[in-house]
Amino acid sequence: MIFKQVNPKPHIKSRIIATLIDYAIFSVFSVIYIIAFDDDPEPGRATVNGLPALVPVLLWFVYFPLLESINSTTPGHDICKLKVVGLKGQKISFGQAFKRRICDFIDLGLYGLPALICVAKTEKHQRIGDLWAGTLVVKKEDVEETEVTF
């Protein structure tokens, strides 16, 4: 039997860089999609209407919650060697990933100040989405595994 103990650290710089990378990737794909499927004939104004306008929203669901629930990481977090785990170091569910990501609008609003304050002031260095979802953002060395045999 393997027991995991998580000793989370803030990793504020890595978390900021990971978030910037992730949202840059998401934004680039969204902008390319909007330009490719532009409905507005006026130059300089790109819009997508109707059902095709849902594609960037669906992309958000695939990119953030789905990748985190499958891989415990997104490309930005992976580059920064971060992963998302449950409070006891276990893999997170889609529901947990969705909860933490739906709070991005609160956490990242006001230039990320709510997230920075929460990460700095909470015991386990969690942002608002992590507190609600019961998750932690850690590096591999933050999780200690101990194997016990009977």
C-alpha positions as CSV (number, residue, x, y, z in Angstrom):
1,M,0.0,0.0,0.0
2,I,1.3,3.5,-0.9
3,F,0.6,6.4,1.3
4,K,1.0,10.0,0.0
5,Q,1.8,13.0,2.0
6,V,1.6,16.4,0.3
7,N,3.7,19.3,1.5
8,P,2.5,22.1,-0.8
9,K,4.6,25.2,-1.4
10,P,3.4,28.4,-3.1
11,H,5.5,28.2,-6.3
12,I,4.0,31.6,-7.2
13,K,6.4,32.4,-10.1
14,S,5.9,28.9,-11.7
15,R,2.1,29.2,-11.3
16,I,2.0,32.6,-12.9
17,I,4.1,31.5,-15.8
18,A,2.0,28.3,-16.3
19,T,-1.2,30.3,-16.3
20,L,0.2,32.8,-18.8
21,I,1.3,29.9,-21.1
22,D,-2.0,28.1,-20.8
23,Y,-4.1,31.2,-21.6
24,A,-1.8,32.2,-24.4
25,I,-2.3,28.8,-26.0
26,F,-6.0,29.0,-25.5
27,S,-6.2,32.6,-26.8
28,V,-4.2,31.8,-29.9
29,F,-6.4,28.9,-30.9
30,S,-9.5,30.9,-30.2
31,V,-8.3,33.9,-32.3
32,I,-7.3,31.6,-35.2
33,Y,-10.7,29.9,-35.0
34,I,-12.6,33.3,-35.0
35,I,-10.5,34.6,-37.9
36,A,-11.0,31.4,-39.9
37,F,-14.8,31.3,-39.4
38,D,-15.4,35.1,-39.5
39,D,-19.0,36.0,-40.4
40,D,-18.4,39.8,-40.6
41,P,-17.5,41.0,-44.1
42,E,-16.1,44.3,-42.7
43,P,-12.3,44.1,-42.5
44,G,-10.8,44.4,-39.0
45,R,-13.9,43.0,-37.3
46,A,-14.0,39.3,-36.8
47,T,-17.1,37.7,-35.4
48,V,-18.6,34.2,-35.2
49,N,-22.3,33.8,-34.7
50,G,-24.7,30.9,-34.0
51,L,-23.5,27.4,-33.0
52,P,-20.0,28.0,-34.3
53,A,-19.6,30.6,-31.6
54,L,-19.7,27.7,-29.0
55,V,-16.5,26.2,-30.3
56,P,-14.2,28.4,-28.2
57,V,-16.3,27.6,-25.1
58,L,-16.0,23.9,-25.8
59,L,-12.3,24.3,-26.4
60,W,-12.0,25.8,-22.9
61,F,-13.7,22.7,-21.5
62,V,-11.4,20.4,-23.4
63,Y,-8.2,22.4,-22.7
64,F,-8.5,23.1,-19.0
65,P,-10.9,20.7,-17.1
66,L,-10.5,17.7,-19.3
67,L,-6.7,17.8,-19.6
68,E,-6.4,18.4,-15.8
69,S,-8.7,15.5,-15.0
70,I,-6.9,13.1,-17.4
71,N,-3.2,14.2,-17.1
72,S,-3.3,16.2,-13.8
73,T,-1.7,19.0,-15.8
74,T,-2.1,21.4,-18.7
75,P,0.7,22.2,-21.2
76,G,1.6,25.3,-19.3
77,H,1.7,23.5,-15.9
78,D,3.6,20.7,-17.5
79,I,6.3,23.1,-18.8
80,C,6.6,24.5,-15.3
81,K,6.7,21.0,-13.8
82,L,3.4,21.6,-11.9
83,K,0.5,19.3,-11.5
84,V,-2.9,19.4,-9.9
85,V,-3.7,16.8,-7.2
86,G,-6.3,16.2,-4.5
87,L,-5.7,17.2,-0.9
88,K,-4.1,13.8,-0.3
89,G,-2.1,13.7,-3.5
90,Q,-4.6,11.7,-5.5
91,K,-5.6,12.2,-9.1
92,I,-8.4,14.7,-9.4
93,S,-11.8,14.1,-11.1
94,F,-13.4,16.0,-13.9
95,G,-15.7,17.6,-11.4
96,Q,-12.8,18.9,-9.3
97,A,-11.0,20.2,-12.4
98,F,-14.2,21.9,-13.6
99,K,-14.8,23.6,-10.2
100,R,-11.3,24.9,-9.9
101,R,-11.4,26.3,-13.5
102,I,-14.8,27.8,-13.3
103,C,-13.3,30.1,-10.6
104,D,-10.6,31.3,-13.0
105,F,-12.8,34.3,-13.7
106,I,-12.7,35.3,-10.0
107,D,-9.1,34.2,-9.4
108,L,-7.6,35.9,-12.4
109,G,-9.8,38.9,-12.3
110,L,-8.2,42.1,-11.1
111,Y,-4.9,40.9,-12.7
112,G,-4.7,37.8,-10.6
113,L,-4.7,39.6,-7.2
114,P,-7.4,37.4,-5.7
115,A,-5.4,34.2,-6.6
116,L,-2.1,35.7,-5.4
117,I,-3.6,36.8,-2.0
118,C,-5.1,33.3,-1.5
119,V,-2.0,31.4,-2.5
120,A,0.1,33.6,-0.1
121,K,-2.3,33.5,2.8
122,T,-3.8,30.0,2.8
123,E,-2.1,27.2,4.7
124,K,-1.9,24.9,1.7
125,H,-1.3,27.7,-0.8
126,Q,-4.6,27.3,-2.6
127,R,-6.4,29.8,-4.8
128,I,-10.2,30.2,-4.6
129,G,-10.9,27.5,-7.2
130,D,-8.6,25.1,-5.4
131,L,-10.3,25.8,-2.1
132,W,-13.7,25.0,-3.6
133,A,-12.6,21.9,-5.5
134,G,-10.4,20.5,-2.8
135,T,-7.2,20.5,-5.0
136,L,-3.6,21.6,-4.7
137,V,-1.1,22.7,-7.3
138,V,2.2,21.1,-6.5
139,K,5.5,20.1,-8.0
140,K,6.5,16.4,-8.0
141,E,8.8,16.8,-5.1
142,D,6.0,18.2,-3.0
143,V,4.4,14.7,-2.8
144,E,6.1,12.1,-0.7
145,E,5.2,8.5,-1.3
146,T,5.7,5.9,1.4
147,E,5.2,2.2,0.6
148,V,4.0,0.1,3.5
149,T,3.9,-3.7,3.3
150,F,2.1,-5.9,5.7
